[in-house]
Every structure is written in structure tokens, then in C-alpha cells.
């Protein structure tokens, strides 16, 4: 991601309906994993630290971040409470083998050119029985200026994410789309951006408070559903991976 994108993320991820809604969904999924209270959690691509506090609900949290500016922002915003280390996936991982019960790629995998290699590199880091949770943007045909600004390499569908996980030596324990209720609005916004040839997505900034609250309310409604069931389409994908026996 560009430095401008990290700065923008730090400014918006506390309040923007999408970040807040994704955190609600993530928590509902993780509670179903029944992690032990002392679980060791790693977020790969921890960015400016917006997810670290909620991940701390599930255990002891570490972060891996390649961008020095983002790492500094995350350390400052979390008051140094987490073990956040500089590194790059898949070739520079400064953590010991077998150290983690849960590894999170939260809208990170699409930023990595070698996505199969990045996932495959996680095998030694997982403790026996550990899990990987992945969220990624869905559908290549939804590619927009926002993806380019964030330096994405690709968007995924169920089949392509499954192939990636299997090629890296993992089996899919669960896979589902999400951000489904707002899918028609997202498609309309992307089409409008293309027609108007906008260089930035119209949904990047935090909307006016009434709209932001309304969108958050709609998005977070999916959290209770996704705790038990899947959704057939959506703007994003979520998968839980386990190492092949």
C-alpha cells in the first residue's frame, strides 16, 4: 500500500462503517472457533493496528508489518501493548516456529504477489491444530480505482481462494461471502465510478454521520447470521483454513 493509503486508513478505520462492520463480523466468527483464553494470535499485515484490540479479546496478539510508517502508527495508537515486528511475507518472518494458534490475513493476501507462497510460509508458524482466517475482496469484475490505490494484485472468488489455499497445503474448513446486504449498492457505486472515470472510489471517505450509522447498522446485521451460516455472494470473502494432515 502507498504511504497515503496507510495514513488514510489510520484516519478512517475507527469510524468508517466498513471497518466497524468487518470487526463485528470477525468477532462473531472467531467466537465460534472456541480458542483457548491463552491463544497466541498473529495478524499478518497488521497495518496501522486497527484490528489488534479486538484480536486481543481472543488471546495474546502479535503483528507483522512491512511498512515502517504503518508499524510506527500502530505502536503509537496501541501504546506499545502488542508485539509488532517489521517483516515481509513470505520471505522475512521474524517469529518462531509453532508460535501461533491463530494467524489472520485480514484484507492482506490481495496485497501479496505470491499469495500461495505467503500462505504456505505459515505452516511452520502454526501450532498443532491451529487455524488461519482470511478475508479478501471478492470478484475480479468489481476491480476499481480503490483496488489500484491500495496496490491490490487481485480480487478473489470462492474457487480462486480455494485453489490458493489448497496449493499452499491447507484445506478449507469454512468459506463464505459477506457484505451481502449492501452488495447491490456496492455494484452500483463501482459502475458509477467507472462511468465517471473517477481516480478514487466514491466510498473511500467516512460518509456523513447519518449515512455512516445506517450502513454500519445494515452491515453488522450479517454478523449474527455468519456466526452459524454462510452467504452465497458478497463484496468480500472469508475463509478458515486448516493444515492438511
N, C-alpha and C positions, 0 to 999 in steps of 0.2 A: 504494500500500500504506500501511497505517497505521504510525505510529512503532513501535507494539508489535510489528507483524509484522516490521519490519526488525530490531528487537532480537532477536526470537526466531530469525530466520534467521541472524543473526550467531552466535548461541549453538549452533545445531544443525547448520549446513551442513558443518562439519568432520567430524562423526561420523555423522550420520543416514544410514542405508543408501541412501535415495533419492538424496540429493545425491551421495554417493560413487559409486553405480552410474551415475548420469547422467554424471558426469565420465568414467568409464571408457568409456561408450558414445560420448560426444562425441569423445574422443581417437581411438577406433578409426575413426570416420567421417572426422575431419579428416586422419588419416594417409593416407587414400585420395585426398584432394584433391591431393596432391603439391604443396603450396605451396613456394615458394622459401624458403630459410633466412632471407631478409631480408623476408619478407612483413609487410605492415602490417595489423594486426588491430584492429578496433573492436568492443567489446561495448556494445550499446545497452541501457540499463537494467542497469548493472553492479552495482547493489545494494550489498551490503556487501563485495564483492570476492572472493567465494568461487571464481569461475572464472578470475580473472586469472592466477594462477600456472600453471595448466595451459595456458591460451591462449598464455602466453609460450614454451611449447615450440615454437610454430609461427611466431614472429616477434616483432616489436615491437608492444606492446599498448597501446591507449588505451581509456578508458572514458567513457561518457556516463551521467550520473545526475541525476535531477531532485530527489531528496530530499537536503537538506543534511546531515541526520544520517547517512544511509546513506553518503554520499560521505565524510564525516569518518571513519566506521568503516573504510571500505575503504582510505583513505590510511594510517590508523594500522596496520591489520593487514598491509599490504604495504610498510610503511616508506617510503612515497613513491616506490616504484620505477616506478610507471606514471603515464602522463599521463591523469588522470581529471578530467574537466571537468563543471561544472554546466551543465545544459541540459534541454530538453524536446523530445520528438519528437511531432509533426513540425515545430513552428514555432520552435524555438530550438536550432539545431545549431551549436556553436562550433568546427567543424572545416572545413578547407579542402576544396575540391572535388578529386576524383580522388585522395584521400589513402589509400585502403584497398583491399587485395587481398581481404580477408575481413571481412564485417560479421556479427555474431552477435546474434540476438534469442533469448536462452535463457530461455524461460518469461517473456517480457516482452510480447509482442504482445497477449496477452489482457488486459493492464492498460491498453491504449491504446484510447480510444473510437473514434478514427478509424484503424483498423488499415490500411486501404488507403492513406490519406494518409501514414501513418508509413513504410510500405514504399516508396511512391512517392518519398518525400523522400530515399531512399538512392541513387537513380540518380546524382545529381551526385557523391556521395561515393565511388562505386566506381571503382577504376582499370579500364582496359580488361581484359576477361577475368575480372574479379573475381566473387566468389560471395557469396551471403547464406545463412547457415544459420539455420533457425528451429526451435525446439522449443516446443510448446504443449500444454496439457491437451486430452484427447480426449473427445468425446461429451457433448453438452449434457445428456443424460439422466443423466449422472454428477454433475451440479451438486450441490454440498453446502455445508454451513456453512463449510468450508475455503475454497471459492471466494469466498464473501461476505466472509470475514475478510481475504482477500488482495486484495479490491477488483477481482476479475476482472469483465470485461464479458461474457465468453462463453467457451465451450469450442468446440472445432472437430472436424470430421470431415474425411476426405480431400477430399470435394467442396467444403466451405466454405473450407478453407485454399487449395485450388487456385483457387477463384474469387477469393479475396482477392489472391493473388499475381498472377494474370492481370490483374485490374482495376488493379493497381499497375504493370503493364507488365513483368512478369517471366514467364519460363517456368519450369516445374518440371523440374529436371534429375533429381531423385530425391525420392520421398516414401514414407515408411513409418511404420507404427505401431511403438511399442516399449513396454516394460514389459508384456509379453505373458504371461510365465510366471506373474506374480503377479496377472494380471487377475481371475481368479475371487475371490481374496482381497480385492481392492480393491472389487469389486462388492458382496460380502457386507458389508464394513465400511461402505460408503456406505448400504446398505439398513438396516443396524443403527442407524446414526446417525440416519436419518430416523425409524425406528420409535420410537426413544428420545427423539426431538426434541432431540438434543444441539446446543448452540450452537457447539461446536468439534468438528472432526474427531477421531476416535479415533486417527488416525495422525500427528498433528502432532508429538508429542514423540519424542525418541530412545527407542526401546524398550530394554528390559533387554539387556545385552551379548550373551548367547547368541542371542536372537531377532534383534537388530540384525545380528549377524555372519551368521546364517543367511539373512536376507532380502537382505543385500548380496551374499552368495555366489550366490544364485539370480539376482538382477537383473543382476549383472555378466556372467553367462554369456551374455547376449544380445549382448555387445559383439563377440565373435568372429564370430557369425552376421551381425550387422548390418554388419560391415565389407564383406560381399560380397552379402548378400541382404536382402530386406525381410520384414516380418511383417504378417499380414493384419488384425490388430486389436491393441489395447493401451490402456493408460491414457493414453498420450501419443502425439504425432505429431512427426515430424521431417521437414523438407524442406530441400533445397538448391535455391536459386534462381539463375538467370542472367538478365541483362538481355536483353530481346528485341532482336534485331538491327535 
